[in-house]
Amino acid sequence: MTEGRLRVSTEDLHTAGVGLRTVATEFEGLDKLLDAYDRRTVGHKLLQERLQEFSDGWNDNREKMIEEIKGLGEVAKTAGEAYTQIDDELYKALVGQDKNGQDKNGKSKTGKDQK
């Protein structure tokens, strides 16, 4: 990164947003896994009790983590979309197009009209 400039890969931001949402979804499913362990599965009553205590504490923290991860994923996705939109609008302004892709004379500079 050059001093005073921000370089952002909008594709990376979008990918990060999708990935973070996937992580949050995986965390949501962990409570069922931990609840599946009972005394017969673990084999020892005290060990099962400790596992249950951990599971209960983990559920509280996991819920907070899920919300934070989802929020970060949404921010990354939204930022990627915003940077892409800004980049498109700056390009159009530099080449003399309005927001609809037409030049000052009302002609399209893209597609079949371009010569």
N, CA and C of each residue as an Amber inpcrd file, in Angstrom:
protein
   345
   0.8470000  -1.1780000   0.0000000   0.0000000   0.0000000   0.0000000
   0.8890000   1.2360000   0.0000000   0.6400000   2.1220000  -0.9320000
   1.3810000   3.3620000  -1.0150000   0.8390000   4.3390000   0.0150000
   1.7360000   5.1250000   0.5880000   1.3030000   6.0600000   1.6250000
   0.2670000   7.0260000   1.0530000  -0.8380000   7.1900000   1.7600000
  -1.8870000   8.1150000   1.3420000  -2.8700000   7.5280000   0.3440000
  -2.6980000   6.2700000  -0.0170000  -3.6080000   5.6350000  -0.9730000
  -4.1560000   4.3390000  -0.3850000  -5.3600000   4.0680000  -0.7590000
  -6.0060000   2.8410000  -0.3170000  -6.2640000   1.9730000  -1.5380000
  -5.7610000   0.7620000  -1.5040000  -6.0030000  -0.1880000  -2.5930000
  -6.8890000  -1.2900000  -2.0460000  -7.9690000  -1.5380000  -2.7540000
  -8.9300000  -2.5190000  -2.2990000  -9.2800000  -3.4450000  -3.4560000
  -9.2140000  -4.7290000  -3.1940000  -9.6880000  -5.7030000  -4.1720000
 -11.1530000  -5.9690000  -3.8460000 -12.0360000  -5.4740000  -4.6920000
 -13.4610000  -5.6590000  -4.4340000 -13.8350000  -7.1320000  -4.5000000
 -13.1410000  -7.8800000  -5.3330000 -13.4020000  -9.3180000  -5.4100000
 -13.0210000  -9.9970000  -4.0940000 -11.8790000  -9.5920000  -3.5250000
 -11.4610000 -10.1520000  -2.2400000 -12.4430000  -9.7940000  -1.1250000
 -12.9480000  -8.5730000  -1.1510000 -13.9300000  -8.1770000  -0.1390000
 -15.1900000  -9.0200000  -0.2530000 -15.6600000  -9.2140000  -1.4670000
 -16.8610000 -10.0200000  -1.6780000 -16.6200000 -11.4580000  -1.2300000
 -15.4670000 -12.0150000  -1.6100000 -15.1200000 -13.3790000  -1.2140000
 -15.0350000 -13.5040000   0.2990000 -14.4370000 -12.5130000   0.9430000
 -14.3450000 -12.5270000   2.4080000 -15.7320000 -12.4810000   3.0320000
 -16.6070000 -11.6550000   2.4850000 -17.9690000 -11.5670000   3.0130000
 -18.7030000 -12.8890000   2.9230000 -18.5950000 -13.5500000   1.7840000
 -19.2450000 -14.8540000   1.6010000 -18.6160000 -15.8860000   2.5390000
 -17.2930000 -15.8770000   2.6410000 -16.6040000 -16.8310000   3.5110000
 -16.9700000 -16.6600000   4.9660000 -17.0680000 -15.4250000   5.4070000
 -17.4240000 -15.1720000   6.8070000 -18.8380000 -15.6380000   7.1110000
 -19.7320000 -15.4660000   6.1670000 -21.1000000 -15.9490000   6.3790000
 -21.1230000 -17.4780000   6.4560000 -20.2560000 -18.1340000   5.6860000
 -20.1500000 -19.5870000   5.7460000 -19.6370000 -20.0330000   7.1140000
 -18.6370000 -19.3360000   7.6260000 -18.1010000 -19.6440000   8.9580000
 -19.2000000 -19.4940000  10.0060000 -19.9700000 -18.4280000   9.9140000
 -21.0560000 -18.2090000  10.8770000 -22.0760000 -19.3420000  10.8110000
 -22.3870000 -19.7920000   9.6200000 -23.3370000 -20.8980000   9.4650000
 -22.7960000 -22.1760000  10.0990000 -21.4980000 -22.4320000   9.9190000
 -20.8860000 -23.6110000  10.5230000 -20.9220000 -23.5160000  12.0490000
 -20.6500000 -22.3450000  12.5970000 -20.7070000 -22.1620000  14.0470000
 -22.1200000 -22.4080000  14.5690000 -23.1250000 -22.0280000  13.7830000
 -24.5110000 -22.2320000  14.2240000 -24.8260000 -23.7120000  14.4070000
 -24.2030000 -24.5720000  13.6200000 -24.4850000 -25.9920000  13.7020000
 -23.7430000 -26.7240000  14.8030000 -22.7910000 -26.0670000  15.4530000
 -21.9890000 -26.7440000  16.4730000 -22.7730000 -27.1090000  17.7280000
 -23.8330000 -26.3660000  18.0310000 -24.5760000 -26.6730000  19.2530000
 -25.1930000 -28.0660000  19.1840000 -25.6300000 -28.4820000  18.0170000
 -26.2120000 -29.8170000  17.8680000 -25.1550000 -30.8920000  18.0850000
 -23.9440000 -30.6230000  17.6200000 -22.8580000 -31.5780000  17.7960000
 -22.5310000 -31.7700000  19.2780000 -22.3810000 -30.6590000  20.0010000
 -22.0400000 -30.7630000  21.4210000 -23.1760000 -31.3790000  22.2300000
 -24.4150000 -31.1080000  21.8680000 -25.5480000 -31.6760000  22.5890000
 -25.6730000 -33.1860000  22.3760000 -25.0690000 -33.7010000  21.3180000
 -25.1750000 -35.1300000  21.0070000 -24.3620000 -35.9970000  21.9610000
 -23.4050000 -35.3960000  22.6690000 -22.5740000 -36.1790000  23.5910000
 -23.2720000 -36.3330000  24.9330000 -23.6140000 -37.5520000  25.2560000
 -24.2060000 -37.8300000  26.5600000 -23.2610000 -38.7480000  27.3540000
 -23.7060000 -39.1830000  28.5160000 -22.8350000 -39.9990000  29.3900000
 -22.4000000 -41.2920000  28.7020000 -23.3020000 -41.9130000  27.9610000
 -22.9540000 -43.1730000  27.2750000 -21.8970000 -42.9330000  26.2030000
 -22.0060000 -41.8110000  25.4920000 -21.0430000 -41.5070000  24.4310000
 -19.6740000 -41.2050000  25.0080000 -19.6430000 -40.3910000  26.0640000
 -18.3840000 -39.9570000  26.6670000 -17.7970000 -41.0740000  27.5320000
 -18.6580000 -41.8020000  28.2200000 -18.1840000 -42.9340000  29.0030000
 -17.9100000 -42.6470000  30.4690000 -18.0070000 -41.3880000  30.8850000
 -17.7180000 -41.0520000  32.2760000 -18.6110000 -39.8850000  32.6760000
 -19.3030000 -40.0390000  33.8040000 -20.2650000 -39.0250000  34.2270000
 -19.6090000 -37.6620000  34.4400000 -18.4940000 -37.6010000  35.1490000
 -17.8310000 -36.3290000  35.4300000 -17.3440000 -35.6650000  34.1390000
 -16.8030000 -36.4600000  33.2440000 -16.3400000 -35.9170000  31.9610000
 -17.5200000 -35.3560000  31.1620000 -18.6360000 -36.0670000  31.1860000
 -19.8240000 -35.5890000  30.4770000 -20.3350000 -34.2940000  31.0910000
 -20.2960000 -34.1770000  32.4190000 -20.7290000 -32.9510000  33.0920000
 -19.8320000 -31.7760000  32.7030000 -18.5230000 -32.0090000  32.6680000
 -17.5760000 -30.9460000  32.2830000 -17.7840000 -30.5410000  30.8340000
 -18.0430000 -31.5340000  30.0000000 -18.3120000 -31.2360000  28.5960000
 -19.5850000 -30.4050000  28.4570000 -20.5910000 -30.7390000  29.2540000
 -21.8440000 -29.9840000  29.2200000 -21.6310000 -28.5450000  29.7150000
 -20.8300000 -28.3730000  30.7730000 -20.5230000 -27.0250000  31.2640000
 -19.8220000 -26.2110000  30.1820000 -18.8520000 -26.8490000  29.5430000
 -18.1440000 -26.1690000  28.4510000 -19.1190000 -25.8030000  27.3390000
 -19.9780000 -26.7480000  27.0030000 -20.9530000 -26.5290000  25.9310000
 -21.8700000 -25.3520000  26.2530000 -22.3460000 -25.2860000  27.4930000
 -23.2360000 -24.1900000  27.8860000 -22.5170000 -22.8370000  27.7970000
 -21.2920000 -22.7780000  28.2990000 -20.5160000 -21.5380000  28.2120000
 -20.1600000 -21.1900000  26.7810000 -19.8200000 -22.2120000  26.0140000
 -19.4670000 -22.0180000  24.6140000 -20.6600000 -21.4780000  23.8370000
 -21.8710000 -21.9810000  24.1290000 -23.0500000 -21.5140000  23.4070000
 -23.2370000 -20.0090000  23.5630000 -23.0390000 -19.4890000  24.7750000
 -23.1880000 -18.0520000  24.9910000 -22.1700000 -17.2700000  24.1550000
 -20.9260000 -17.6880000  24.2200000 -19.8810000 -16.9970000  23.4630000
 -20.0210000 -17.2150000  21.9600000 -20.4460000 -18.4060000  21.5880000
 -20.6160000 -18.7310000  20.1730000 -21.6630000 -17.8290000  19.5260000
 -22.7540000 -17.6010000  20.2420000 -23.8100000 -16.7290000  19.7070000
 -23.2750000 -15.3170000  19.4370000 -22.4660000 -14.8130000  20.3710000
 -21.8700000 -13.4890000  20.1800000 -20.9310000 -13.4940000  18.9810000
 -20.1250000 -14.5540000  18.8800000 -19.1920000 -14.6620000  17.7570000
 -19.9310000 -14.7440000  16.4280000 -21.0050000 -15.5000000  16.3820000
 -21.7840000 -15.6440000  15.1510000 -22.2990000 -14.2850000  14.6920000
 -22.8470000 -13.5150000  15.6130000 -23.3710000 -12.1970000  15.2510000
 -22.2620000 -11.2800000  14.7400000 -21.1050000 -11.3150000  15.4060000
 -19.9710000 -10.4830000  14.9850000 -19.4540000 -10.9100000  13.6120000
 -19.3510000 -12.2150000  13.3990000 -18.8630000 -12.7170000  12.1120000
 -19.8380000 -12.3640000  10.9990000 -21.1270000 -12.5410000  11.2490000
 -22.1330000 -12.1750000  10.2390000 -22.0450000 -10.6840000   9.9190000
 -21.9130000  -9.8640000  10.9600000 -21.8210000  -8.4180000  10.7490000
 -20.5940000  -8.0460000   9.9370000 -19.4590000  -8.6420000  10.2490000
 -18.2350000  -8.3760000   9.5080000 -18.3650000  -8.8440000   8.0640000
 -18.9900000  -9.9850000   7.8690000 -19.2220000 -10.4820000   6.5090000
 -20.0880000  -9.5380000   5.7020000 -21.1220000  -9.0150000   6.3190000
 -22.0130000  -8.0830000   5.6280000 -21.2900000  -6.7780000   5.3010000
 -20.4670000  -6.2970000   6.2400000 -19.6940000  -5.0770000   5.9980000
 -18.7350000  -5.2720000   4.8260000 -18.0490000  -6.4150000   4.7890000
 -17.1080000  -6.6910000   3.7010000 -17.8350000  -6.7470000   2.3660000
 -18.9570000  -7.4410000   2.3250000 -19.7370000  -7.5620000   1.0940000
 -20.2470000  -6.2010000   0.6380000 -20.7980000  -5.4250000   1.5410000
 -21.3250000  -4.1020000   1.2180000 -20.2130000  -3.1630000   0.7670000
 -19.0670000  -3.2320000   1.4310000 -17.9330000  -2.3900000   1.0420000
 -17.4710000  -2.7330000  -0.3690000 -17.3800000  -4.0240000  -0.6790000
 -16.9910000  -4.4430000  -2.0230000 -17.9430000  -3.9070000  -3.0750000
 -19.2320000  -3.9810000  -2.8070000 -20.2330000  -3.4610000  -3.7430000
 -20.1210000  -1.9450000  -3.8820000 -19.9010000  -1.2610000  -2.7730000
 -19.7890000   0.2040000  -2.8030000 -18.5490000   0.6400000  -3.5780000
 -17.4120000  -0.0210000  -3.3340000 -16.1970000   0.3270000  -4.0690000
 -16.3730000   0.0810000  -5.5610000 -17.0320000  -1.0030000  -5.9310000
 -17.2750000  -1.2900000  -7.3400000 -18.1410000  -0.2010000  -7.9630000
 -19.1880000   0.2110000  -7.2670000 -20.0730000   1.2610000  -7.7830000
 -19.3200000   2.5820000  -7.9330000 -18.5250000   2.9390000  -6.9380000
 -17.7450000   4.1800000  -7.0110000 -16.7690000   4.1280000  -8.1780000
 -16.0990000   2.9870000  -8.3270000 -15.1420000   2.8190000  -9.4150000
 -15.8350000   2.9650000 -10.7730000 -17.0040000   2.3560000 -10.9270000
 -17.7570000   2.4710000 -12.1840000 -18.1590000   3.9160000 -12.4600000
 -18.6320000   4.6070000 -11.4300000 -19.0590000   5.9950000 -11.6090000
 -17.8800000   6.9180000 -11.9240000 -16.7420000   6.6750000 -11.2850000
 -15.5500000   7.4720000 -11.6030000 -15.0970000   7.2390000 -13.0320000
 -15.1230000   5.9960000 -13.4770000 -14.7600000   5.6900000 -14.8620000
 -15.6800000   6.4240000 -15.8280000 -16.9750000   6.3380000 -15.5950000
 -17.9370000   6.9960000 -16.4830000 -17.7240000   8.5060000 -16.4920000
 -17.4140000   9.0740000 -15.3420000 -17.1630000  10.5190000 -15.2810000
 -15.9070000  10.8830000 -16.0780000 -14.8900000  10.0510000 -16.0000000
 -13.6440000  10.3200000 -16.7160000 -13.7980000  10.2170000 -18.2300000
 -14.6380000   9.3030000 -18.6900000 -14.8240000   9.1460000 -20.1390000
 -16.0110000   9.9600000 -20.6540000 -16.6440000  10.7190000 -19.7920000
 -17.7180000  11.6150000 -20.2000000 -19.0700000  10.9660000 -20.3510000
 -19.3300000   9.9010000 -19.6080000 -20.6320000   9.2480000 -19.6470000
 -21.4500000   9.6490000 -18.4290000 -22.7830000   9.6480000 -18.6230000
 -23.6340000   9.8440000 -17.4500000 -23.8350000   8.4920000 -16.7700000
 -24.6610000   8.4430000 -15.7440000 -24.8570000   7.1980000 -14.9940000
 -25.4930000   6.0970000 -15.8290000 -26.1550000   6.4660000 -16.9390000
 -26.7930000   5.4780000 -17.8000000 -25.8760000   5.0040000 -18.9160000
 -24.6080000   5.4720000 -18.9350000 -23.6560000   5.0430000 -19.9430000
 -23.7390000   5.8120000 -21.2470000 -24.3950000   6.9760000 -21.2540000
 -24.5090000   7.7700000 -22.4690000 -23.5760000   8.9700000 -22.4010000
 -23.0860000   9.4020000 -23.5790000 -22.2180000  10.5720000 -23.5940000
 -23.0640000  11.8410000 -23.5150000 -22.4100000  12.9900000 -23.6270000
 -23.1130000  14.2730000 -23.4850000 -24.1700000  14.4920000 -24.5590000
 -24.0490000  13.8040000 -25.7130000 -25.0090000  13.9470000 -26.8040000
 -26.1520000  12.9380000 -26.7050000 -26.1640000  12.1490000 -25.6420000
 -27.2400000  11.1820000 -25.4440000 -27.0020000   9.8680000 -26.1410000
 -25.8030000   9.6440000 -26.7010000 -25.5050000   8.3970000 -27.3910000
 -24.7820000   7.4550000 -26.4460000 -25.0980000   6.1680000 -26.6020000
 -24.4510000   5.1600000 -25.7840000 -23.0160000   4.9600000 -26.2510000
 -22.0960000   4.8390000 -25.2950000 -20.6920000   4.5890000 -25.6350000
 -20.3510000   3.1230000 -25.4640000 -21.3520000   2.2860000 -25.2590000
 -21.1090000   0.8670000 -25.1110000 -21.9880000   0.0960000 -26.0830000
 -21.6620000  -1.1320000 -26.3060000 -22.4970000  -1.9980000 -27.1220000
 -22.4470000  -1.6530000 -28.6010000 -23.5990000  -1.7690000 -29.2970000
 -23.6860000  -1.6180000 -30.7530000 -23.4830000  -0.1750000 -31.2150000
 -23.8110000   0.7980000 -30.3840000 -23.6960000   2.1890000 -30.7820000
 -22.2570000   2.6720000 -30.8290000 -21.3460000   1.9470000 -30.2310000
 -19.9480000   2.3790000 -30.1460000 -19.2620000   2.1770000 -31.4870000
 -18.5490000   3.2050000 -31.9650000 -17.8360000   3.1180000 -33.2550000
 -16.3870000   3.4240000 -33.0540000
